[in-house]
Amino acid sequence: MRELLETYHALNYSHFRRKLQPAVIALSDTAGRLGRWVADARLIEIGRRLVLEQPWGVVVEVLKHEMAHQYVYEVLKVTHETAHGPRFREVCETLGIDAVAAGMPTAVSTPEENRVLERISRLMALAESANVHEAEAAMAAAQRLMLKYNLDLAQTRAVRRYGFRHVGKPTGRVTESERIVGGILVKHFFVEAIWTPMYLPLEGKRGSVLEICGTTANLEMAAYVHAFLHHTAEQLWLAHKRANGIQANRDRRTFTAGVMLGFLEKLNAERKREIEKGLVWVQDADLSDYYRARYPRVHHVRHSGNQRTEAHAHGRAAGRQIELRRPLEGEGRRGSMLLPPKRG
């Protein structure tokens, strides 16, 4: 409850310009309801099961949704429309809030996005070839397809629906390798990314989680890349330990940071070749607007990196050899189009 109240005040400041008079916040045991705004009682109810069973990011999205109801009713004084009427939807669109009346906040894929993801998945299967040149060609084709898909959307000014996703596990300390992966996703996989605060109610701890924003197809690809790189870096570290007779994990973070940096260097070189072919990507202005609406007040922090030791150099060399491959069964998130679902 204290965390919900603090989050309410933070959102009132960042999204609603402190125009909301604090409401009463309560947990509800009503089944089938994530949350609701009760105008007569000036009350925001949040489902107890939602708080205890869903990631904190989902809880925050539901809280935003109910605060938008409060804003429309108490600040805009709109009482003649239905609860999810035009003014409510307008407020939600302006603030990057999910306006859907029921269900978990989510982004919906289009048939075209599904077709693109299916083609990319087939190319990733080819990237499993034992022939190095075939594998590199298949992965280059997959990245070129993603680039062309986004360029075509931008040139035709097609309507794009944006959403967000949290990737990875909440962490109390963001490592250099995790920060580099976030930068890779922004620079090369057509999403915006931000480290956002996360609360773990059952543990009573705070941390951070990486949020990515973009179209459904780009979110799918970026989430896959995120999971693949962290898994691959861990496997490369274990192989490095075996090859060099290393027992301790003292240099693990330094090595994995080198892996991510090496892979970034590889992608930068591939991007340069695409530019030479005339495929030049310019930042998606509409996505930037969506991102700024979700996070109108962003703080930028500088971090020092790991020491550039021999372990870092080994990791960097290994990272330059990485080819994105179709994942093994069981990896990835449930419901993903690129990653098979986990078995229960």
C-alpha positions in Angstrom: 0.0 0.0 0.0 2.8 2.4 0.8 4.4 1.6 -2.6 1.1 2.2 -4.4 0.7 5.5 -2.7 4.3 6.6 -3.6 3.7 5.5 -7.2 0.4 7.5 -7.3 2.2 10.7 -6.1 5.0 10.1 -8.6 2.6 9.6 -11.5 0.6 12.7 -10.4 3.7 14.7 -10.7 5.1 13.2 -13.9 1.9 12.6 -15.9 -0.8 14.8 -14.5 1.1 17.9 -13.5 0.0 17.6 -9.9 -3.6 18.4 -10.8 -5.1 15.4 -9.1 -6.2 15.7 -5.5 -5.0 12.6 -3.7 -7.5 9.8 -3.8 -8.0 6.9 -1.3 -6.3 3.8 -2.5 -7.4 0.4 -1.5 -6.8 -3.3 -2.4 -9.9 -5.1 -3.6 -10.7 -8.9 -3.4 -13.3 -8.6 -6.1 -12.7 -11.4 -8.6 -12.4 -10.5 -12.3 -11.5 -6.8 -11.8 -8.0 -5.3 -12.1 -8.9 -1.9 -10.8 -11.6 0.8 -10.7 -12.2 4.4 -10.0 -15.2 5.1 -7.6 -16.0 8.7 -8.1 -18.5 9.2 -5.2 -16.0 7.8 -2.7 -13.0 9.3 -4.4 -11.5 5.8 -4.3 -9.1 3.9 -6.5 -9.3 0.1 -6.0 -6.5 -2.2 -7.2 -7.0 -5.9 -7.3 -5.1 -7.7 -4.5 -4.4 -10.7 -6.8 -3.1 -8.3 -9.5 -0.5 -6.9 -7.0 0.5 -10.3 -5.7 0.6 -12.3 -8.9 1.6 -9.9 -11.7 4.8 -8.0 -12.3 4.8 -4.5 -10.7 4.9 -2.9 -14.2 1.4 -4.3 -14.9 0.2 -3.0 -11.5 1.5 0.5 -12.4 -0.3 0.4 -15.8 -3.6 -0.4 -14.1 -3.0 2.4 -11.6 -2.3 4.9 -14.5 -5.6 3.8 -16.1 -7.6 4.5 -13.0 -5.9 7.8 -12.4 -6.8 8.8 -16.0 -10.5 8.1 -15.0 -10.0 10.4 -12.0 -8.4 13.1 -14.2 -11.3 13.0 -16.7 -13.9 13.2 -13.9 -12.4 15.6 -11.4 -10.1 17.8 -13.5 -11.8 17.9 -17.0 -15.3 17.7 -15.3 -16.5 15.3 -18.0 -19.5 13.4 -16.6 -21.8 13.0 -19.6 -19.6 10.4 -21.5 -19.3 6.7 -20.8 -16.4 5.7 -18.6 -14.2 4.9 -21.7 -15.6 7.6 -23.9 -13.7 9.9 -26.3 -12.2 12.3 -23.7 -10.9 9.3 -21.7 -9.3 7.7 -24.7 -7.8 11.1 -25.7 -6.2 11.5 -22.3 -4.8 8.0 -22.4 -3.4 8.5 -25.9 -1.7 11.7 -24.9 -0.1 10.2 -21.8 0.8 6.8 -23.3 -1.7 4.9 -21.1 -3.5 1.7 -22.2 -7.2 2.7 -22.6 -8.5 -0.8 -22.9 -11.5 -1.4 -20.6 -10.6 -5.0 -19.6 -7.7 -7.4 -19.5 -4.0 -6.9 -19.1 -2.3 -4.0 -20.9 -0.9 -5.5 -24.2 0.0 -4.7 -27.8 -1.8 -6.5 -30.6 0.1 -7.8 -33.7 -1.0 -7.2 -37.2 -1.1 -9.9 -40.0 1.8 -8.2 -41.7 3.9 -8.2 -38.5 3.1 -11.9 -38.1 4.3 -12.6 -41.7 7.5 -10.7 -41.1 8.2 -12.5 -37.9 7.6 -15.9 -39.5 10.1 -15.1 -42.3 12.7 -13.9 -39.7 12.2 -17.2 -37.8 12.8 -19.2 -40.9 16.0 -17.3 -41.6 17.1 -17.9 -38.0 16.7 -21.6 -38.7 19.1 -21.3 -41.6 21.5 -19.4 -39.3 22.0 -22.7 -37.5 23.9 -24.0 -40.4 27.3 -25.5 -39.6 28.7 -23.5 -42.6 29.9 -20.2 -41.2 29.2 -18.3 -44.4 25.7 -19.7 -44.7 24.9 -18.8 -41.1 26.3 -15.2 -41.5 24.3 -14.8 -44.8 21.1 -16.0 -43.2 21.4 -13.7 -40.2 22.3 -10.7 -42.4 19.2 -11.4 -44.4 17.1 -11.5 -41.3 18.4 -8.1 -40.1 18.0 -6.6 -43.6 14.4 -7.8 -43.6 13.7 -6.1 -40.3 15.4 -2.9 -41.5 13.4 -2.9 -44.8 10.1 -3.6 -42.9 10.7 -0.6 -40.7 11.8 1.6 -43.6 8.7 0.7 -45.6 6.5 1.6 -42.7 8.2 4.9 -42.3 8.0 5.8 -46.0 4.4 4.9 -46.5 3.4 6.6 -43.2 1.4 3.5 -42.3 -0.4 3.7 -39.0 1.7 2.0 -36.3 0.4 0.8 -33.0 3.0 1.0 -30.2 3.3 -1.0 -27.0 5.8 -1.8 -24.3 7.3 -4.9 -22.7 9.5 -5.6 -19.7 12.4 -7.9 -20.5 14.7 -9.7 -18.2 14.4 -10.0 -14.4 14.2 -7.1 -12.0 17.6 -6.4 -10.6 18.9 -4.3 -7.7 22.1 -3.4 -9.6 22.2 -2.9 -13.4 25.5 -4.3 -14.8 27.5 -2.9 -17.7 26.6 -5.8 -19.9 22.9 -5.2 -19.2 23.3 -1.5 -20.1 25.1 -2.4 -23.3 22.3 -4.8 -24.4 19.8 -2.0 -23.8 21.9 0.3 -26.1 22.1 -2.5 -28.7 18.3 -2.8 -28.8 17.8 0.9 -29.2 20.4 1.4 -31.9 19.8 -1.8 -34.0 16.4 -3.2 -33.2 14.0 -0.3 -33.7 12.8 0.2 -30.1 13.2 2.7 -27.3 14.4 1.4 -24.0 14.5 2.7 -20.4 15.4 1.3 -17.0 12.3 1.7 -14.9 11.8 1.2 -11.1 10.3 -2.1 -10.1 8.8 -3.3 -6.8 8.7 -6.9 -5.6 5.7 -7.0 -3.2 6.4 -10.5 -1.9 10.0 -9.7 -1.1 9.5 -6.1 -0.1 12.4 -5.0 -2.3 12.9 -2.4 -5.0 14.9 -2.8 -8.2 14.9 -1.9 -11.9 13.8 -3.6 -15.1 14.4 -2.9 -18.7 11.3 -1.6 -20.6 11.3 -1.5 -24.4 8.7 0.4 -26.5 7.9 -0.2 -30.1 5.6 -2.0 -32.6 4.6 -5.6 -31.7 7.0 -7.0 -34.4 9.9 -5.0 -33.1 9.1 -5.8 -29.5 9.1 -9.4 -30.4 12.5 -9.3 -32.1 14.1 -7.1 -29.4 12.8 -9.4 -26.6 14.3 -12.4 -28.5 17.7 -10.6 -28.9 17.7 -9.7 -25.3 17.1 -13.2 -24.1 19.5 -14.7 -26.7 22.4 -12.4 -25.8 22.2 -13.0 -22.1 22.0 -16.8 -22.6 24.8 -16.8 -25.1 27.1 -14.7 -23.0 26.6 -17.0 -20.1 27.4 -20.0 -22.3 30.5 -18.3 -23.6 31.7 -17.6 -20.1 31.3 -21.2 -19.1 33.2 -22.3 -22.2 35.9 -19.7 -21.4 36.3 -21.1 -17.8 36.6 -24.7 -19.1 39.1 -23.8 -21.8 41.3 -21.8 -19.3 40.9 -24.0 -16.2 39.2 -21.1 -14.3 37.2 -22.1 -11.1 36.0 -18.7 -9.8 33.4 -16.3 -11.3 35.4 -13.2 -10.3 35.8 -12.0 -13.9 32.3 -13.1 -15.1 30.8 -9.6 -15.3 33.9 -8.2 -17.0 33.9 -11.0 -19.6 30.1 -10.7 -20.3 30.5 -6.9 -20.7 33.2 -7.7 -23.3 30.9 -10.1 -25.1 28.1 -7.5 -25.4 30.6 -4.8 -26.6 32.0 -7.2 -29.2 28.6 -8.0 -30.5 27.7 -4.3 -30.6 30.9 -3.7 -32.7 29.8 -6.4 -35.1 26.4 -4.9 -35.5 27.9 -1.4 -36.1 30.0 -2.9 -38.9 27.0 -4.5 -40.5 25.0 -1.3 -40.2 27.8 0.5 -42.0 27.5 -2.0 -44.9 23.7 -1.5 -45.1 24.2 2.3 -45.2 26.6 1.8 -48.1 23.8 -0.1 -49.9 21.4 2.9 -49.4 19.4 1.4 -46.5 19.5 4.3 -44.0 17.4 4.2 -40.9 16.2 7.5 -39.4 14.7 7.5 -35.9 10.9 6.8 -35.7 9.5 10.2 -34.6 6.1 8.6 -33.7 7.8 6.1 -31.5 9.7 8.9 -29.8 6.4 10.7 -29.1 4.9 7.5 -27.6 8.0 7.1 -25.5 8.0 10.7 -24.3 4.3 10.4 -23.4 5.0 7.3 -21.3 8.0 9.0 -19.7 7.7 12.8 -19.7 10.5 13.2 -17.1 13.5 11.0 -17.8 16.8 11.2 -15.8 20.0 10.3 -17.5 22.8 8.8 -15.3 26.4 8.1 -16.3 28.1 4.9 -15.2 31.7 3.7 -15.1 32.3 0.4 -16.9 34.2 -2.7 -16.0 38.0 -2.7 -16.1 39.4 -3.5 -19.6 41.2 -6.7 -18.4 42.3 -9.8 -20.3 38.9 -11.3 -19.5 37.2 -8.3 -21.1 39.3 -8.7 -24.2 38.5 -12.5 -24.5 34.8 -11.7 -24.1 34.9 -8.9 -26.7 36.5 -11.3 -29.2 33.9 -13.9 -28.5 31.1 -11.3 -28.9 32.3 -10.5 -32.4 31.7 -14.1 -33.4 28.0 -14.3 -32.2 25.4 -15.1 -34.8 21.8 -14.8 -33.7 20.2 -18.3 -33.9 16.8 -19.7 -33.4 16.6 -20.6 -29.7 16.3 -24.0 -28.2 12.8 -25.2 -27.1 11.8 -23.9 -23.8 13.7 -20.6 -23.9 12.0 -17.2 -24.1 8.7 -15.8 -22.9 5.3 -17.5 -23.0 3.3 -16.7 -26.1 6.2 -15.4 -28.1 6.1 -15.9 -31.9 9.9 -16.2 -32.2 10.5 -18.2 -29.0 8.7 -21.4 -28.2 6.5 -21.4 -25.1 7.9 -22.7 -21.8 6.6 -26.0 -20.7 4.7 -26.0 -17.4 
